[in-house]
Amino acid sequence: MPPQPTSSFAKVTQPRRCDLLVVGAGPAGTAAAISAQDRGLHVEVVDRATFPRDKTCGDGLTTAALRHLERLGVPRSSLAGIVPVHETVLVSPSGRRVTLSFPDNGLYAGVIAREELDAVLVEFARSRGVVVHEGAPVVNVTNEAARVTVSCADGSHFEASWVVAADGNYSTVRRILEPTGERRLGTSHAFRQYFHGVDDPRLWVVFEPDLLPGYAWVFPLPGGRANVGFGVRRTSATSGKQLNALWRDLMRRPSIREILGAGEPEGAPRAWPIPGDLDAAALSDGRILYVGDAAGTVDPLTGEGIAQAIETGILAAHSVADSVADAAAVDGSPTDVAERYERAVGAALRSDARMATAVQRVLSSPLLARAALRAVDSTEWTRRNFARWMFEDYPRALLVTPRRWHRGALSGAGAYRT
């Protein structure tokens, strides 16, 4: 097992050497670290935060996200704060309510605060032999032909054959390497605030006419708490002042107040960008691979990013490990790794992102959104399959990607079935 970090980085005088350094210990970073460590690479992780820490998010886990966690080996028992979701209610722009239920053969959706989820993943990575350094903001990156050198604000230094940048939409690694590059503002904006006193275990999605193709949500958390928020497409005119005004107005609307009941807000609302702009050219830079929000892999339809973050982290780790194995040397080939990673991400996400963008255009119109939800509510089959499609039980673009067709593609079990 690799050595665990010392209590003070100030004592470190020589660079720490590793095969793979992961910058960022969220779902994307820990997934990359666990996967690479399992493939025999020596992995270390740095993060500017100390865990547990809050991460602004909707806190929802889709079927895909839950399955990824299960495949990584994360035990269900460690997710103590998760609220399993068995029923989702969609509210049409006309006010029509469509209730969608999930099968009872596994977990298809859940809600867990990111403060808890990310801390669980950090500790699980450590249990698998990954060295995780907390409170270590990256301040310098040198991307050389044979290695990457990373320095942190606490005086620590790392020399790695490869780096996975899992450091969010405003990636510090990318900003250091491209100081004059265009700032990534995201394709959408989201707003979130926690509430208490909300006694409803269902997950609500509300399609308000002025939010389309975005939506408002009420996601249940333990102890009568809820994650309440909204997401909207970003335009050149979008400002923080406008988002705040929209939030205040939204919290007064009957469609939302009825769901919240006697619920009251706690803390302050927080906003964040949603980077749903996957670009193959932005996935790699020499020996650095970008994953999760740093790669713009968020689902453009729902704003979901945890499943995509975990998947890209896993794909990045395997791209490095496969190239290293084929080259029989840990330094491998940057071009080969980049090509492997871009192909893997394209095969996993590109068709689904295009499908999500097409559906988003339909939902931009209140008339079409109402018609779509009427169609969803037409039969038990449509209700069941739309729920599973929406929560990524199977690929969004399954019908137009024949390579994914197989027996049982529309009827798989949920995660953590046993």
Sequence and secondary structure as in RCSB ss.txt:
>XXXX:A:sequence
MPPQPTSSFAKVTQPRRCDLLVVGAGPAGTAAAISAQDRGLHVEVVDRATFPRDKTCGDGLTTAALRHLERLGVP
RSSLAGIVPVHETVLVSPSGRRVTLSFPDNGLYAGVIAREELDAVLVEFARSRGVVVHEGAPVVNVTNEAARVTV
SCADGSHFEASWVVAADGNYSTVRRILEPTGERRLGTSHAFRQYFHGVDDPRLWVVFEPDLLPGYAWVFPLPGGR
ANVGFGVRRTSATSGKQLNALWRDLMRRPSIREILGAGEPEGAPRAWPIPGDLDAAALSDGRILYVGDAAGTVDP
LTGEGIAQAIETGILAAHSVADSVADAAAVDGSPTDVAERYERAVGAALRSDARMATAVQRVLSSPLLARAALRA
VDSTEWTRRNFARWMFEDYPRALLVTPRRWHRGALSGAGAYRT
>XXXX:A:secstr
      S GGG  S EEEEEEEE  SHHHHHHHHHHHHTT  EEEE SS SS    S  EE HHHHHHHHHHT  
GGG TT EE  EEEEE TTS EEEEE  SSSB  EE  HHHHHHHHHHHHHHTT EEE S  EEEEEE SS EEE
EETTS EEEEEEEEE   TT HHHHHH TTS     SEEEEEEEEES    SEEEE  TTTTTSEEEEEEEGGGE
EEEEEEEE  TT  HHHHHHHHHHHTTSHHHHHHHTT EEEEEEEEEEE     GGGSEETTEEE GGGGT S T
TT   HHHHHHHHHHHHHHHHHHHHHHTSTT  HHHHHHHHHHHHIIIIIHHHHHHHHHHHHHTSHHHHHHHHHH
HTSSHHHHHHHHHHHTTSS TTGGG GGG  TTTTS   BS  
